[in-house]
Structure formats: C-alpha cells, structure tokens
Amino acid sequence: MKIEKPRIWLSPPHMSGLEARYIQDAFDSNWISSVGPNITEFELEVQELTGAEHAVALSSGTAAIHLGLRLHDVGAGDDVLSPSFTFCGSVNPIIYQGATPIFIDSERLSWNLDPNIVEGELMRRSRLGIAQPKAMIVVHIYGQSADMHALSQISAKYGVPIVEDAAEALGAFHGDSMLGTIADIGAYSFNGNKVITTSGGGMLVTSNSAFAERAKKLATQAREPAPHYEHVEIGYNYRMSNILAGIGRGQLKVLDDRVSRRRDIFQAYKARLESVPGLDFTPDAAWGRHSHWLSCLLINPTESNVKPSELITALSEENIEARMLWKPMHQQPVFKGSTVLGGGVAEDLFERGVCLPSGSNLEESDLERICFSIRRAMQVKNETKN
Ligand SMILES: *Cc1c(COP(=O)(O)O)cnc(C)c1O
C-alpha cells in the first residue's frame, strides 16, 4: 500500500494566531455584522500601511473592482480595457455593468497590460473619432507591478481612468508606491489563497474622499441618509463583516513576514531549479518590487518536451498541488467573440507556465520534496526524448 505524503497546497491560509483575539472582541461586544470597531480599525490600518487616504472594507476583491467601475460611471455601451492574462474576477464586473471588455495582451517584462498596445488603441480611437474606453483595468499579476509609469501617462493623456487590481499584490511596490495606491482607485482581495486573508473579503482604496463616501453608500444598498429606507439608485450588499475584519487585523500584523517569506520561496525555487534544462522563472521588472504571491515557472519547449499539464500531474501524484497559469480571458468560452488586441503573449504564458506551491507556511522539507519531484519529472521525460 502506498503511504500518502501530506498534501502540499498551492497557497493556503496562514494564520498568525492574533486573529482569534479580534474575533473574540467582536463576539464580546456583540458587533457581529457589517458595522463595528474591527472594520473601522482594519480600514485605518490598511490606510496606514499603504498610504492610501481612504479604505473601504468589502465582501470581496471582485466587489471592490465592481465599485471601482461604478465610481467611474461605467455603464451599458461603454468599453473597458482589461488585460486578457488575468483571473475572471478582474473582468466580470465589466459585464455586471453591461459594458464591453476589450482584452489587451501582456508585455514580457512583467506579464501585465502592454502599454504599447493600450496607447496604439487609444490613438486609433482618437484619430477616427471613436469614443474612448470609459476605464482601464490594470492588474498586477502574481504580485508584480504593471508598467505603471507608462500606463499612468497614457491614462492622463487620453482621459481614461485606471482601476488598479492589486488583488494579488498587497505588499508589492512600483518605485516607492504600494501597488493599489497609484491610480485613483485600487482593489485588494483577502480571499483564502491570497497573501493574507479574511477567509473572503476585499478592500477598495482611493485618494478621493467623494469616491470613498460613495463606495460605502453603494456597498450598503445605496441607502440615502433618511430616517426610513430611501433609495434613489441601485446599490449592493458588499460590506465586510466585523468578524472577518477581525481576521484581517490579525493578518495585517504579519503581512511583512508573509511577503518576505513568499519572496524567499521564489528565490529558493530559482536557486534549486535554475540548472534544470528548460525551466525559466517569472521575470523581475526593474520598476517594481514583487510580492511573489505565486512562484511561477515557464517550460522552454526548445529545451524540454515536458508539458505543464504533465508536470502538474507528476506533482499531483506526489500529493503536491500546482496549477497552470491563468487561461487568457479571450480564450474563455464565456468571452467568445470578444475583441482582443494581440494575445500571443498571454497564450504563450498559458501554454508554458506552471504555478508552484507558494504559501508562506511552506516548510523547508516541503520545498525539498517539491524540487525533488520537479527535477525527477523534468528528467524522466527529457531522457525518454533522447
Ligand atoms: C483574487 C483575484 C480577484 C478577485 O478577488 P476575490 O476576493 O476573490 O473576489 C480579482 N483579480 C485578481 C487578479 C485576483 O487574483
């Protein structure tokens, strides 16, 4: 009988032990719902940490992006630019608003939105007198900054505001600025697999106090200030609960440790696997500082005939969870027929990439096991080729 080795997960929650105290406070004070001191404090702590002037705690990162689009008045008939190489949570809010996504390919330096394609499209529209997109979603994929210098300039030049999807990038930087705080509106996720978690949750950050006020209102069913329930517009039930905000407060205390551990894990993979023929790692664009939410590798087909799916299966047989990179949105059945500008880079990343276990609670012995299994999988297959 084969003895199962313990499961190594891709990116599991990693509690600090401090969370329980804040949750207990919520119970003791009976602030159980969507108002309470944990929410207020969690928002203040995120502001302090990131330098954002305002923060609004929400039920998910997707909700934060959705509200970001609402704040920029994205509606039916509008176009919104978005990277194709991302998670659907970046893009679905465009559809919620009845708007149309225009998918843009990635550049190779950071795997994020290609500023040249963005500018080309905005120039083309300007020349032909076609309405500009109402907004542009910029994602910092796997925790690495997009080319925010170029994208911010283009955004200002053509008047297309950016919603910064920093769901994977809390704790990462562009220059001296924390990701999420560079555009007017940024979104964080505290989903269970992110750098820190509230079990499920998100945060909208903004430098604009009117946006912050409006985000809070929209997140509480757009209730007007009146003694009764008065509504002049449609809102959502998007606020975070005071209990989950308690988990967030405990997690925020150890954010630095969590990010630095993820960076170390990436360096450990690189050091141990760089000599394996056919393996390349996530690039490191000079303009930013990665959170390395997930450590990723690419298989170079000129040096190895191993397919990502084969490597993932080999790891799975060792009870190790790995995953393909994001499948481009323009290749998703649900977005069939959408406009995509370029797309080859995103397709190539999807065809060649693997996300490795990257949780900050990964032990040295886990890293040994994973790297041993990768070496073996890469070797066995490459030998049968020769
Ligand atoms: C996780 C994630 C989201 C959505 O966050 P949720 O909290 O799961 O709603 C959005 N965009 C990206 C890039 C993500 O990784």
The ligand as a Tripos MOL2 file, in Angstrom:
@<TRIPOS>MOLECULE
LIG
   15    15     1     0     0
SMALL
NO_CHARGES

@<TRIPOS>ATOM
      1 C1         -8.4520   37.0150   -6.4530 C.3       1 LIG1
      2 C2         -8.4890   37.9760   -7.5530 C.ar      1 LIG1
      3 C3         -9.5870   38.8150   -7.7690 C.ar      1 LIG1
      4 C4        -10.8750   38.6960   -7.0170 C.3       1 LIG1
      5 O1        -10.7910   38.7350   -5.6520 O.3       1 LIG1
      6 P1        -11.9370   37.9890   -4.7880 P.3       1 LIG1
      7 O2        -11.6750   38.4840   -3.4180 O.co2     1 LIG1
      8 O3        -11.6910   36.5220   -4.9420 O.co2     1 LIG1
      9 O4        -13.2430   38.4250   -5.3090 O.co2     1 LIG1
     10 C5         -9.5210   39.7450   -8.7850 C.ar      1 LIG1
     11 N1         -8.4520   39.8550   -9.5690 N.ar      1 LIG1
     12 C6         -7.3720   39.0620   -9.4180 C.ar      1 LIG1
     13 C7         -6.2050   39.2640  -10.3190 C.3       1 LIG1
     14 C8         -7.3670   38.0770   -8.4260 C.ar      1 LIG1
     15 O5         -6.3140   37.2600   -8.3070 O.3       1 LIG1
@<TRIPOS>BOND
     1     1     2 1
     2     2     3 ar
     3     2    14 ar
     4     3     4 1
     5     3    10 ar
     6     4     5 1
     7     5     6 1
     8     6     7 2
     9     6     8 1
    10     6     9 1
    11    10    11 ar
    12    11    12 ar
    13    12    13 1
    14    12    14 ar
    15    14    15 1
@<TRIPOS>SUBSTRUCTURE
     1 LIG1         1 GROUP 0 **** ****
